[in-house]
Amino acid sequence: MTDIMNNKFYEALYADIKSVLISARTTSVVAVNTAMVKAYWGVGKLIVDAQGGEHKAAYGENLLNELSVRLTAEFGKGFDASNLRRMRQFYLSFPICDTVCHKLSWSHIRHLIKVSSPQARAYYAEEAAKGCWSVRELERQIATQHYERLLSTHRDHEETRKLLKANQPVKPDKYDPMALIHDPFIPSRKY
């Protein structure tokens, strides 16, 4: 057995098998995440429909509590009333299921639904997916208002909006680093 373990052939075989297993695990995690996100979107849609739409949310508070008790008893934790409200908000924030980026986890989406501006929410969702942001990175970008700062760092706001809408990179010559410094001791410059 020792002779086999020192063999380059064995090491290459082991590396190939390890790669297949890691790939399979990654694929299964992505598939489970995608199914879970779609399911939560579907639950949110059903709740909104049952409550009569977006504007009649107050009517259904008791409905959420009752659903929470039954769903938790049958499916386990994760279906408390606050999580059902998040699923409802998820559907309201992303009313077309295909617009939900399936590269993002439920944890990402929980942060995204807190963003009130639809444009900012769409920007953060797309950037998080493209940049493979962790949940912590997404949370940091939202907390530091990355989208809003990006808009404010350009003299021509209309051009910036067009760039963001078209998902084109921002031109470095339009970047003003002073706009990122929010310190009362450093006066802002006007151009």
Disulfide bonds with the S-S distance in Angstrom:
none
